[in-house]
Amino acid sequence: MEKGLAVKLTQLTNIFMSTNMSAKGGSATGGKKFVFVYYGRVRAEDFNNEEMKAVMDKWMAWFGTFQDKMIDGGNPFGPLVKAVTAKGVETIAVDTLPAKGYTIINAKDMDEAVSIAKGCPAVIDEDGGAVHVYEALPM
C-alpha cells in the first residue's frame, strides 16, 4: 500500500474514533444498541489517493446523518481473518464477501437501525456491498 493511502486510512480511523460517543448500552431516550458490520469486496488498496478522499467524504457525510445516535464510529478491518474453533485455527480466504468494519449506534428499534444502514456507502456505491445489522442485547 502506498504511504499516502496508509496515512489516509489512519486519518479515517482517527475520524471513526473521534466520533465515539460516551453513551453505554443505549441512549438517554431509551433506545437500543445496534452493531453495523460492513461487507464488500472493495478494499482501500483498490483506490488512489484522490479516489480514497472521495470515498472517505461519502462515509463522513453518511456518519453525519446519524452522529447523534453513534456510540462507536468503529474501525475498518484488516485483510487477515482467522476462525477459531474447537478444531483449531483456520485462515479465512478474503475472496468471499469479507467484513470490512463496524459501527455501533443507538436506535429505537431494528426498523430505525435498518433505515440508517440503507444510506451506507457500502450499500449504495459497491456492487454486492452490504451492512448486517445486529441488535446488541442488554446483559
N, CA, C and O atoms as a GROMACS GRO file, in nm:
protein
  556
    1MET      N    1   0.087  -0.117   0.000
    1MET     CA    2   0.000   0.000   0.000
    1MET      C    3   0.091   0.122   0.000
    1MET      O    4   0.188   0.128   0.075
    2GLU      N    5   0.058   0.220  -0.085
    2GLU     CA    6   0.142   0.340  -0.089
    2GLU      C    7   0.125   0.421   0.040
    2GLU      O    8   0.021   0.416   0.106
    3LYS      N    9   0.230   0.496   0.073
    3LYS     CA   10   0.234   0.566   0.201
    3LYS      C   11   0.119   0.664   0.217
    3LYS      O   12   0.059   0.671   0.325
    4GLY      N   13   0.086   0.740   0.114
    4GLY     CA   14  -0.022   0.838   0.122
    4GLY      C   15  -0.156   0.773   0.155
    4GLY      O   16  -0.235   0.827   0.232
    5LEU      N   17  -0.180   0.655   0.097
    5LEU     CA   18  -0.303   0.584   0.123
    5LEU      C   19  -0.305   0.533   0.267
    5LEU      O   20  -0.410   0.537   0.332
    6ALA      N   21  -0.193   0.487   0.317
    6ALA     CA   22  -0.185   0.441   0.456
    6ALA      C   23  -0.215   0.556   0.551
    6ALA      O   24  -0.283   0.537   0.652
    7VAL      N   25  -0.165   0.675   0.520
    7VAL     CA   26  -0.192   0.792   0.603
    7VAL      C   27  -0.341   0.824   0.602
    7VAL      O   28  -0.399   0.854   0.706
    8LYS      N   29  -0.403   0.817   0.484
    8LYS     CA   30  -0.546   0.846   0.474
    8LYS      C   31  -0.629   0.743   0.553
    8LYS      O   32  -0.728   0.779   0.616
    9LEU      N   33  -0.588   0.617   0.549
    9LEU     CA   34  -0.659   0.516   0.627
    9LEU      C   35  -0.645   0.544   0.776
    9LEU      O   36  -0.741   0.526   0.852
   10THR      N   37  -0.527   0.587   0.818
   10THR     CA   38  -0.507   0.623   0.959
   10THR      C   39  -0.596   0.741   0.995
   10THR      O   40  -0.655   0.743   1.103
   11GLN      N   41  -0.605   0.839   0.906
   11GLN     CA   42  -0.692   0.955   0.932
   11GLN      C   43  -0.837   0.912   0.942
   11GLN      O   44  -0.910   0.960   1.029
   12LEU      N   45  -0.881   0.821   0.854
   12LEU     CA   46  -1.018   0.772   0.859
   12LEU      C   47  -1.043   0.701   0.991
   12LEU      O   48  -1.148   0.720   1.053
   13THR      N   49  -0.949   0.620   1.034
   13THR     CA   50  -0.962   0.551   1.163
   13THR      C   51  -0.973   0.652   1.276
   13THR      O   52  -1.054   0.635   1.367
   14ASN      N   53  -0.891   0.757   1.272
   14ASN     CA   54  -0.898   0.860   1.376
   14ASN      C   55  -1.032   0.931   1.375
   14ASN      O   56  -1.084   0.966   1.482
   15ILE      N   57  -1.089   0.954   1.257
   15ILE     CA   58  -1.221   1.016   1.249
   15ILE      C   59  -1.324   0.923   1.310
   15ILE      O   60  -1.410   0.968   1.387
   16PHE      N   61  -1.316   0.792   1.277
   16PHE     CA   62  -1.408   0.695   1.338
   16PHE      C   63  -1.398   0.702   1.489
   16PHE      O   64  -1.499   0.707   1.558
   17MET      N   65  -1.276   0.703   1.539
   17MET     CA   66  -1.256   0.702   1.684
   17MET      C   67  -1.303   0.833   1.747
   17MET      O   68  -1.352   0.833   1.860
   18SER      N   69  -1.290   0.944   1.676
   18SER     CA   70  -1.331   1.072   1.734
   18SER      C   71  -1.482   1.084   1.743
   18SER      O   72  -1.533   1.169   1.816
   19THR      N   73  -1.554   0.999   1.668
   19THR     CA   74  -1.700   1.002   1.676
   19THR      C   75  -1.751   0.916   1.790
   19THR      O   76  -1.872   0.909   1.814
   20ASN      N   77  -1.661   0.850   1.860
   20ASN     CA   78  -1.700   0.762   1.971
   20ASN      C   79  -1.772   0.845   2.077
   20ASN      O   80  -1.716   0.938   2.134
   21MET      N   81  -1.897   0.809   2.101
   21MET     CA   82  -1.977   0.880   2.199
   21MET      C   83  -1.960   0.814   2.334
   21MET      O   84  -1.916   0.700   2.342
   22SER      N   85  -1.994   0.883   2.439
   22SER     CA   86  -1.976   0.829   2.573
   22SER      C   87  -2.093   0.743   2.618
   22SER      O   88  -2.089   0.686   2.727
   23ALA      N   89  -2.197   0.734   2.537
   23ALA     CA   90  -2.314   0.654   2.577
   23ALA      C   91  -2.277   0.507   2.590
   23ALA      O   92  -2.195   0.456   2.514
   24LYS      N   93  -2.337   0.441   2.686
   24LYS     CA   94  -2.313   0.298   2.708
   24LYS      C   95  -2.447   0.227   2.715
   24LYS      O   96  -2.533   0.263   2.796
   25GLY      N   97  -2.464   0.127   2.630
   25GLY     CA   98  -2.576   0.038   2.643
   25GLY      C   99  -2.711   0.091   2.598
   25GLY      O  100  -2.811   0.021   2.615
   26GLY      N  101  -2.719   0.207   2.544
   26GLY     CA  102  -2.846   0.261   2.498
   26GLY      C  103  -2.849   0.410   2.520
   26GLY      O  104  -2.771   0.464   2.599
   27SER      N  105  -2.938   0.477   2.452
   27SER     CA  106  -2.941   0.622   2.461
   27SER      C  107  -3.018   0.667   2.584
   27SER      O  108  -3.086   0.588   2.649
   28ALA      N  109  -3.006   0.793   2.614
   28ALA     CA  110  -3.079   0.852   2.726
   28ALA      C  111  -3.229   0.848   2.701
   28ALA      O  112  -3.308   0.858   2.794
   29THR      N  113  -3.268   0.834   2.574
   29THR     CA  114  -3.410   0.829   2.541
   29THR      C  115  -3.463   0.686   2.537
   29THR      O  116  -3.574   0.663   2.489
   30GLY      N  117  -3.386   0.590   2.587
   30GLY     CA  118  -3.435   0.454   2.597
   30GLY      C  119  -3.415   0.371   2.472
   30GLY      O  120  -3.480   0.268   2.457
   31GLY      N  121  -3.327   0.411   2.382
   31GLY     CA  122  -3.302   0.334   2.262
   31GLY      C  123  -3.228   0.204   2.290
   31GLY      O  124  -3.185   0.177   2.402
   32LYS      N  125  -3.216   0.127   2.185
   32LYS     CA  126  -3.143   0.000   2.191
   32LYS      C  127  -3.011   0.016   2.118
   32LYS      O  128  -2.994   0.107   2.038
   33LYS      N  129  -2.919  -0.074   2.146
   33LYS     CA  130  -2.787  -0.070   2.083
   33LYS      C  131  -2.786  -0.166   1.963
   33LYS      O  132  -2.833  -0.279   1.972
   34PHE      N  133  -2.731  -0.117   1.851
   34PHE     CA  134  -2.720  -0.198   1.729
   34PHE      C  135  -2.577  -0.189   1.676
   34PHE      O  136  -2.510  -0.086   1.688
   35VAL      N  137  -2.532  -0.299   1.617
   35VAL     CA  138  -2.399  -0.306   1.558
   35VAL      C  139  -2.416  -0.322   1.407
   35VAL      O  140  -2.485  -0.412   1.360
   36PHE      N  141  -2.351  -0.232   1.332
   36PHE     CA  142  -2.344  -0.246   1.187
   36PHE      C  143  -2.212  -0.315   1.154
   36PHE      O  144  -2.106  -0.273   1.202
   37VAL      N  145  -2.217  -0.421   1.075
   37VAL     CA  146  -2.096  -0.484   1.024
   37VAL      C  147  -2.100  -0.469   0.873
   37VAL      O  148  -2.195  -0.514   0.808
   38TYR      N  149  -1.997  -0.405   0.818
   38TYR     CA  150  -1.992  -0.373   0.676
   38TYR      C  151  -1.924  -0.485   0.599
   38TYR      O  152  -1.823  -0.540   0.644
   39TYR      N  153  -1.979  -0.517   0.481
   39TYR     CA  154  -1.924  -0.622   0.396
   39TYR      C  155  -1.906  -0.570   0.255
   39TYR      O  156  -1.983  -0.486   0.208
   40GLY      N  157  -1.805  -0.621   0.186
   40GLY     CA  158  -1.783  -0.586   0.047
   40GLY      C  159  -1.648  -0.634   0.000
   40GLY      O  160  -1.561  -0.670   0.080
   41ARG      N  161  -1.630  -0.634  -0.129
   41ARG     CA  162  -1.505  -0.682  -0.189
   41ARG      C  163  -1.404  -0.570  -0.212
   41ARG      O  164  -1.284  -0.596  -0.222
   42VAL      N  165  -1.450  -0.446  -0.219
   42VAL     CA  166  -1.361  -0.334  -0.247
   42VAL      C  167  -1.281  -0.302  -0.121
   42VAL      O  168  -1.338  -0.287  -0.012
   43ARG      N  169  -1.149  -0.293  -0.135
   43ARG     CA  170  -1.059  -0.264  -0.023
   43ARG      C  171  -0.990  -0.130  -0.048
   43ARG      O  172  -0.988  -0.081  -0.161
   44ALA      N  173  -0.935  -0.072   0.055
   44ALA     CA  174  -0.866   0.057   0.044
   44ALA      C  175  -0.756   0.054  -0.061
   44ALA      O  176  -0.730   0.153  -0.128
   45GLU      N  177  -0.692  -0.060  -0.075
   45GLU     CA  178  -0.582  -0.074  -0.171
   45GLU      C  179  -0.628  -0.055  -0.315
   45GLU      O  180  -0.547  -0.034  -0.405
   46ASP      N  181  -0.760  -0.062  -0.338
   46ASP     CA  182  -0.814  -0.050  -0.473
   46ASP      C  183  -0.824   0.095  -0.520
   46ASP      O  184  -0.856   0.120  -0.637
   47PHE      N  185  -0.796   0.191  -0.432
   47PHE     CA  186  -0.815   0.332  -0.464
   47PHE      C  187  -0.684   0.408  -0.465
   47PHE      O  188  -0.593   0.378  -0.388
   48ASN      N  189  -0.674   0.509  -0.553
   48ASN     CA  190  -0.564   0.603  -0.542
   48ASN      C  191  -0.604   0.707  -0.438
   48ASN      O  192  -0.716   0.704  -0.387
   49ASN      N  193  -0.514   0.800  -0.407
   49ASN     CA  194  -0.540   0.897  -0.300
   49ASN      C  195  -0.664   0.982  -0.325
   49ASN      O  196  -0.742   1.006  -0.233
   50GLU      N  197  -0.683   1.027  -0.448
   50GLU     CA  198  -0.798   1.111  -0.481
   50GLU      C  199  -0.929   1.033  -0.466
   50GLU      O  200  -1.027   1.084  -0.412
   51GLU      N  201  -0.930   0.910  -0.515
   51GLU     CA  202  -1.049   0.825  -0.502
   51GLU      C  203  -1.078   0.795  -0.355
   51GLU      O  204  -1.194   0.793  -0.314
   52MET      N  205  -0.972   0.771  -0.276
   52MET     CA  206  -0.990   0.741  -0.135
   52MET      C  207  -1.052   0.860  -0.062
   52MET      O  208  -1.138   0.842   0.024
   53LYS      N  209  -1.009   0.981  -0.097
   53LYS     CA  210  -1.067   1.101  -0.035
   53LYS      C  211  -1.216   1.108  -0.066
   53LYS      O  212  -1.296   1.140   0.022
   54ALA      N  213  -1.255   1.080  -0.190
   54ALA     CA  214  -1.397   1.083  -0.228
   54ALA      C  215  -1.476   0.978  -0.150
   54ALA      O  216  -1.588   1.004  -0.106
   55VAL      N  217  -1.418   0.860  -0.133
   55VAL     CA  218  -1.483   0.754  -0.056
   55VAL      C  219  -1.498   0.796   0.090
   55VAL      O  220  -1.605   0.781   0.149
   56MET      N  221  -1.392   0.849   0.147
   56MET     CA  222  -1.395   0.894   0.287
   56MET      C  223  -1.499   1.005   0.306
   56MET      O  224  -1.570   1.006   0.406
   57ASP      N  225  -1.507   1.096   0.211
   57ASP     CA  226  -1.605   1.204   0.220
   57ASP      C  227  -1.747   1.150   0.224
   57ASP      O  228  -1.831   1.200   0.298
   58LYS      N  229  -1.775   1.046   0.144
   58LYS     CA  230  -1.909   0.985   0.144
   58LYS      C  231  -1.939   0.920   0.279
   58LYS      O  232  -2.049   0.933   0.331
   59TRP      N  233  -1.840   0.850   0.336
   59TRP     CA  234  -1.860   0.786   0.466
   59TRP      C  235  -1.883   0.891   0.574
   59TRP      O  236  -1.971   0.874   0.659
   60MET      N  237  -1.805   0.997   0.573
   60MET     CA  238  -1.820   1.101   0.675
   60MET      C  239  -1.955   1.172   0.662
   60MET      O  240  -2.016   1.206   0.763
   61ALA      N  241  -2.000   1.193   0.538
   61ALA     CA  242  -2.132   1.254   0.518
   61ALA      C  243  -2.242   1.162   0.572
   61ALA      O  244  -2.336   1.209   0.635
   62TRP      N  245  -2.229   1.032   0.548
   62TRP     CA  246  -2.328   0.938   0.599
   62TRP      C  247  -2.324   0.935   0.752
   62TRP      O  248  -2.429   0.938   0.816
   63PHE      N  249  -2.204   0.928   0.810
   63PHE     CA  250  -2.193   0.931   0.957
   63PHE      C  251  -2.261   1.056   1.014
   63PHE      O  252  -2.322   1.052   1.120
   64GLY      N  253  -2.249   1.167   0.943
   64GLY     CA  254  -2.311   1.291   0.989
   64GLY      C  255  -2.462   1.284   0.999
   64GLY      O  256  -2.523   1.359   1.074
   65THR      N  257  -2.524   1.192   0.922
   65THR     CA  258  -2.670   1.181   0.925
   65THR      C  259  -2.723   1.113   1.051
   65THR      O  260  -2.842   1.122   1.080
   66PHE      N  261  -2.635   1.046   1.126
   66PHE     CA  262  -2.680   0.980   1.249
   66PHE      C  263  -2.579   0.996   1.363
   66PHE      O  264  -2.573   0.913   1.453
   67GLN      N  265  -2.501   1.102   1.358
   67GLN     CA  266  -2.397   1.125   1.459
   67GLN      C  267  -2.454   1.128   1.601
   67GLN      O  268  -2.388   1.084   1.695
   68ASP      N  269  -2.576   1.178   1.616
   68ASP     CA  270  -2.636   1.185   1.749
   68ASP      C  271  -2.674   1.047   1.803
   68ASP      O  272  -2.703   1.033   1.922
   69LYS      N  273  -2.673   0.946   1.718
   69LYS     CA  274  -2.708   0.810   1.759
   69LYS      C  275  -2.584   0.720   1.773
   69LYS      O  276  -2.594   0.606   1.818
   70MET      N  277  -2.469   0.773   1.734
   70MET     CA  278  -2.348   0.691   1.730
   70MET      C  279  -2.289   0.672   1.869
   70MET      O  280  -2.271   0.768   1.944
   71ILE      N  281  -2.259   0.547   1.901
   71ILE     CA  282  -2.190   0.512   2.024
   71ILE      C  283  -2.041   0.498   1.995
   71ILE      O  284  -1.956   0.550   2.068
   72ASP      N  285  -2.011   0.426   1.888
   72ASP     CA  286  -1.872   0.400   1.849
   72ASP      C  287  -1.866   0.400   1.697
   72ASP      O  288  -1.928   0.315   1.633
   73GLY      N  289  -1.791   0.494   1.640
   73GLY     CA  290  -1.777   0.502   1.495
   73GLY      C  291  -1.711   0.380   1.436
   73GLY      O  292  -1.723   0.354   1.316
   74GLY      N  293  -1.641   0.304   1.519
   74GLY     CA  294  -1.583   0.178   1.474
   74GLY      C  295  -1.447   0.195   1.410
   74GLY      O  296  -1.381   0.298   1.425
   75ASN      N  297  -1.408   0.094   1.340
   75ASN     CA  298  -1.281   0.089   1.269
   75ASN      C  299  -1.295   0.000   1.146
   75ASN      O  300  -1.377  -0.092   1.145
   76PRO      N  301  -1.216   0.028   1.044
   76PRO     CA  302  -1.210  -0.068   0.933
   76PRO      C  303  -1.132  -0.192   0.978
   76PRO      O  304  -1.045  -0.182   1.065
   77PHE      N  305  -1.164  -0.306   0.919
   77PHE     CA  306  -1.092  -0.429   0.949
   77PHE      C  307  -0.979  -0.449   0.849
   77PHE      O  308  -0.990  -0.408   0.734
   78GLY      N  309  -0.872  -0.513   0.893
   78GLY     CA  310  -0.762  -0.551   0.806
   78GLY      C  311  -0.800  -0.674   0.724
   78GLY      O  312  -0.905  -0.735   0.747
   79PRO      N  313  -0.715  -0.712   0.629
   79PRO     CA  314  -0.748  -0.822   0.539
   79PRO      C  315  -0.726  -0.962   0.599
   79PRO      O  316  -0.777  -1.060   0.543
   80LEU      N  317  -0.654  -0.975   0.708
   80LEU     CA  318  -0.627  -1.106   0.766
   80LEU      C  319  -0.739  -1.147   0.860
   80LEU      O  320  -0.773  -1.074   0.952
   81VAL      N  321  -0.796  -1.266   0.836
   81VAL     CA  322  -0.906  -1.315   0.918
   81VAL      C  323  -0.874  -1.457   0.964
   81VAL      O  324  -0.831  -1.540   0.884
   82LYS      N  325  -0.894  -1.484   1.092
   82LYS     CA  326  -0.874  -1.617   1.148
   82LYS      C  327  -1.004  -1.664   1.211
   82LYS      O  328  -1.073  -1.587   1.280
   83ALA      N  329  -1.037  -1.789   1.188
   83ALA     CA  330  -1.152  -1.851   1.254
   83ALA      C  331  -1.096  -1.943   1.362
   83ALA      O  332  -1.012  -2.028   1.334
   84VAL      N  333  -1.144  -1.926   1.484
   84VAL     CA  334  -1.100  -2.007   1.596
   84VAL      C  335  -1.217  -2.097   1.636
   84VAL      O  336  -1.324  -2.049   1.673
   85THR      N  337  -1.196  -2.228   1.628
   85THR     CA  338  -1.298  -2.325   1.664
   85THR      C  339  -1.236  -2.431   1.755
   85THR      O  340  -1.115  -2.428   1.781
   86ALA      N  341  -1.316  -2.523   1.802
   86ALA     CA  342  -1.266  -2.633   1.885
   86ALA      C  343  -1.168  -2.720   1.806
   86ALA      O  344  -1.085  -2.788   1.866
   87LYS      N  345  -1.178  -2.717   1.674
   87LYS     CA  346  -1.088  -2.797   1.589
   87LYS      C  347  -0.955  -2.729   1.562
   87LYS      O  348  -0.861  -2.792   1.514
   88GLY      N  349  -0.945  -2.599   1.594
   88GLY     CA  350  -0.820  -2.528   1.571
   88GLY      C  351  -0.841  -2.389   1.514
   88GLY      O  352  -0.949  -2.331   1.526
   89VAL      N  353  -0.736  -2.338   1.453
   89VAL     CA  354  -0.738  -2.204   1.396
   89VAL      C  355  -0.720  -2.215   1.245
   89VAL      O  356  -0.633  -2.287   1.197
   90GLU      N  357  -0.804  -2.144   1.172
   90GLU     CA  358  -0.803  -2.150   1.027
   90GLU      C  359  -0.800  -2.008   0.970
   90GLU      O  360  -0.871  -1.920   1.018
   91THR      N  361  -0.719  -1.987   0.868
   91THR     CA  362  -0.719  -1.859   0.797
   91THR      C  363  -0.837  -1.859   0.700
   91THR      O  364  -0.857  -1.956   0.627
   92ILE      N  365  -0.913  -1.752   0.702
   92ILE     CA  366  -1.030  -1.740   0.616
   92ILE      C  367  -0.991  -1.666   0.489
   92ILE      O  368  -0.928  -1.560   0.494
   93ALA      N  369  -1.028  -1.722   0.375
   93ALA     CA  370  -1.000  -1.659   0.246
   93ALA      C  371  -1.081  -1.531   0.233
   93ALA      O  372  -1.201  -1.531   0.262
   94VAL      N  373  -1.018  -1.424   0.192
   94VAL     CA  374  -1.089  -1.296   0.179
   94VAL      C  375  -1.147  -1.278   0.039
   94VAL      O  376  -1.194  -1.169   0.006
   95ASP      N  377  -1.144  -1.382  -0.044
   95ASP     CA  378  -1.205  -1.371  -0.177
   95ASP      C  379  -1.356  -1.387  -0.169
   95ASP      O  380  -1.426  -1.366  -0.268
   96THR      N  381  -1.406  -1.424  -0.053
   96THR     CA  382  -1.551  -1.425  -0.031
   96THR      C  383  -1.591  -1.282   0.002
   96THR      O  384  -1.511  -1.190  -0.018
   97LEU      N  385  -1.708  -1.260   0.052
   97LEU     CA  386  -1.752  -1.125   0.088
   97LEU      C  387  -1.702  -1.094   0.229
   97LEU      O  388  -1.767  -1.131   0.327
   98PRO      N  389  -1.586  -1.027   0.241
   98PRO     CA  390  -1.527  -1.007   0.374
   98PRO      C  391  -1.593  -0.894   0.453
   98PRO      O  392  -1.645  -0.797   0.397
   99ALA      N  393  -1.588  -0.909   0.584
   99ALA     CA  394  -1.628  -0.800   0.672
   99ALA      C  395  -1.524  -0.690   0.659
   99ALA      O  396  -1.404  -0.718   0.656
  100LYS      N  397  -1.568  -0.565   0.650
  100LYS     CA  398  -1.478  -0.452   0.627
  100LYS      C  399  -1.465  -0.360   0.747
  100LYS      O  400  -1.369  -0.282   0.754
  101GLY      N  401  -1.559  -0.366   0.842
  101GLY     CA  402  -1.554  -0.278   0.957
  101GLY      C  403  -1.685  -0.281   1.031
  101GLY      O  404  -1.774  -0.359   0.999
  102TYR      N  405  -1.695  -0.196   1.132
  102TYR     CA  406  -1.815  -0.194   1.216
  102TYR      C  407  -1.843  -0.054   1.269
  102TYR      O  408  -1.755   0.032   1.269
  103THR      N  409  -1.966  -0.033   1.313
  103THR     CA  410  -2.008   0.087   1.384
  103THR      C  411  -2.116   0.043   1.484
  103THR      O  412  -2.193  -0.049   1.456
  104ILE      N  413  -2.121   0.108   1.600
  104ILE     CA  414  -2.224   0.080   1.699
  104ILE      C  415  -2.309   0.205   1.718
  104ILE      O  416  -2.256   0.315   1.739
  105ILE      N  417  -2.440   0.187   1.711
  105ILE     CA  418  -2.532   0.301   1.724
  105ILE      C  419  -2.641   0.271   1.826
  105ILE      O  420  -2.658   0.157   1.869
  106ASN      N  421  -2.714   0.374   1.863
  106ASN     CA  422  -2.839   0.364   1.936
  106ASN      C  423  -2.952   0.389   1.836
  106ASN      O  424  -2.941   0.476   1.750
  107ALA      N  425  -3.059   0.313   1.849
  107ALA     CA  426  -3.179   0.336   1.768
  107ALA      C  427  -3.299   0.288   1.849
  107ALA      O  428  -3.284   0.207   1.940
  108LYS      N  429  -3.416   0.338   1.815
  108LYS     CA  430  -3.534   0.299   1.893
  108LYS      C  431  -3.570   0.153   1.870
  108LYS      O  432  -3.623   0.086   1.959
  109ASP      N  433  -3.542   0.103   1.745
  109ASP     CA  434  -3.574  -0.036   1.715
  109ASP      C  435  -3.498  -0.079   1.590
  109ASP      O  436  -3.425   0.000   1.530
  110MET      N  437  -3.515  -0.206   1.552
  110MET     CA  438  -3.446  -0.260   1.434
  110MET      C  439  -3.483  -0.184   1.308
  110MET      O  440  -3.398  -0.161   1.223
  111ASP      N  441  -3.609  -0.144   1.294
  111ASP     CA  442  -3.650  -0.071   1.174
  111ASP      C  443  -3.573   0.059   1.158
  111ASP      O  444  -3.531   0.093   1.047
  112GLU      N  445  -3.554   0.132   1.267
  112GLU     CA  446  -3.478   0.257   1.258
  112GLU      C  447  -3.332   0.228   1.223
  112GLU      O  448  -3.273   0.298   1.141
  113ALA      N  449  -3.274   0.126   1.284
  113ALA     CA  450  -3.135   0.091   1.256
  113ALA      C  451  -3.118   0.051   1.108
  113ALA      O  452  -3.022   0.092   1.043
  114VAL      N  453  -3.211  -0.028   1.057
  114VAL     CA  454  -3.206  -0.069   0.916
  114VAL      C  455  -3.222   0.052   0.824
  114VAL      O  456  -3.154   0.061   0.722
  115SER      N  457  -3.310   0.143   0.859
  115SER     CA  458  -3.328   0.264   0.780
  115SER      C  459  -3.198   0.344   0.771
  115SER      O  460  -3.164   0.396   0.664
  116ILE      N  461  -3.127   0.355   0.881
  116ILE     CA  462  -2.997   0.424   0.882
  116ILE      C  463  -2.898   0.348   0.794
  116ILE      O  464  -2.825   0.409   0.715
  117ALA      N  465  -2.894   0.216   0.809
  117ALA     CA  466  -2.798   0.134   0.734
  117ALA      C  467  -2.818   0.144   0.583
  117ALA      O  468  -2.722   0.130   0.506
  118LYS      N  469  -2.940   0.167   0.539
  118LYS     CA  470  -2.968   0.176   0.395
  118LYS      C  471  -2.892   0.289   0.328
  118LYS      O  472  -2.871   0.286   0.206
  119GLY      N  473  -2.849   0.390   0.404
  119GLY     CA  474  -2.774   0.501   0.347
  119GLY      C  475  -2.625   0.479   0.341
  119GLY      O  476  -2.552   0.566   0.295
  120CYS      N  477  -2.577   0.364   0.386
  120CYS     CA  478  -2.434   0.336   0.392
  120CYS      C  479  -2.371   0.332   0.253
  120CYS      O  480  -2.426   0.270   0.162
  121PRO      N  481  -2.256   0.397   0.235
  121PRO     CA  482  -2.186   0.393   0.106
  121PRO      C  483  -2.153   0.251   0.059
  121PRO      O  484  -2.147   0.226  -0.061
  122ALA      N  485  -2.130   0.157   0.152
  122ALA     CA  486  -2.103   0.019   0.111
  122ALA      C  487  -2.224  -0.042   0.040
  122ALA      O  488  -2.208  -0.127  -0.048
  123VAL      N  489  -2.343   0.001   0.077
  123VAL     CA  490  -2.466  -0.049   0.015
  123VAL      C  491  -2.493   0.024  -0.116
  123VAL      O  492  -2.528  -0.038  -0.217
  124ILE      N  493  -2.476   0.155  -0.114
  124ILE     CA  494  -2.513   0.238  -0.229
  124ILE      C  495  -2.410   0.230  -0.342
  124ILE      O  496  -2.448   0.220  -0.459
  125ASP      N  497  -2.282   0.235  -0.308
  125ASP     CA  498  -2.178   0.251  -0.410
  125ASP      C  499  -2.105   0.124  -0.450
  125ASP      O  500  -2.033   0.123  -0.550
  126GLU      N  501  -2.122   0.017  -0.375
  126GLU     CA  502  -2.044  -0.102  -0.403
  126GLU      C  503  -2.134  -0.217  -0.447
  126GLU      O  504  -2.225  -0.256  -0.374
  127ASP      N  505  -2.109  -0.269  -0.566
  127ASP     CA  506  -2.186  -0.382  -0.616
  127ASP      C  507  -2.168  -0.501  -0.521
  127ASP      O  508  -2.057  -0.551  -0.504
  128GLY      N  509  -2.275  -0.545  -0.460
  128GLY     CA  510  -2.268  -0.657  -0.367
  128GLY      C  511  -2.235  -0.617  -0.224
  128GLY      O  512  -2.230  -0.703  -0.137
  129GLY      N  513  -2.211  -0.487  -0.199
  129GLY     CA  514  -2.183  -0.441  -0.063
  129GLY      C  515  -2.305  -0.458   0.025
  129GLY      O  516  -2.419  -0.458  -0.023
  130ALA      N  517  -2.282  -0.473   0.155
  130ALA     CA  518  -2.394  -0.496   0.247
  130ALA      C  519  -2.359  -0.446   0.386
  130ALA      O  520  -2.242  -0.429   0.420
  131VAL      N  521  -2.462  -0.422   0.464
  131VAL     CA  522  -2.447  -0.394   0.607
  131VAL      C  523  -2.534  -0.496   0.680
  131VAL      O  524  -2.654  -0.504   0.656
  132HIS      N  525  -2.473  -0.572   0.769
  132HIS     CA  526  -2.551  -0.660   0.856
  132HIS      C  527  -2.578  -0.582   0.983
  132HIS      O  528  -2.487  -0.525   1.042
  133VAL      N  529  -2.704  -0.581   1.026
  133VAL     CA  530  -2.746  -0.506   1.142
  133VAL      C  531  -2.781  -0.606   1.253
  133VAL      O  532  -2.871  -0.689   1.237
  134TYR      N  533  -2.710  -0.595   1.364
  134TYR     CA  534  -2.732  -0.683   1.480
  134TYR      C  535  -2.779  -0.600   1.597
  134TYR      O  536  -2.724  -0.492   1.623
  135GLU      N  537  -2.880  -0.648   1.668
  135GLU     CA  538  -2.916  -0.584   1.794
  135GLU      C  539  -2.827  -0.642   1.902
  135GLU      O  540  -2.817  -0.764   1.917
  136ALA      N  541  -2.762  -0.555   1.979
  136ALA     CA  542  -2.680  -0.597   2.092
  136ALA      C  543  -2.773  -0.602   2.213
  136ALA      O  544  -2.822  -0.499   2.258
  137LEU      N  545  -2.795  -0.719   2.265
  137LEU     CA  546  -2.890  -0.736   2.374
  137LEU      C  547  -2.827  -0.695   2.506
  137LEU      O  548  -2.708  -0.718   2.529
  138PRO      N  549  -2.907  -0.634   2.594
  138PRO     CA  550  -2.854  -0.596   2.725
  138PRO      C  551  -2.826  -0.720   2.810
  138PRO      O  552  -2.889  -0.824   2.795
  139MET      N  553  -2.730  -0.705   2.900
  139MET     CA  554  -2.697  -0.818   2.988
  139MET      C  555  -2.715  -0.775   3.131
  139MET      O  556  -2.693  -0.855   3.223
   0.00000   0.00000   0.00000
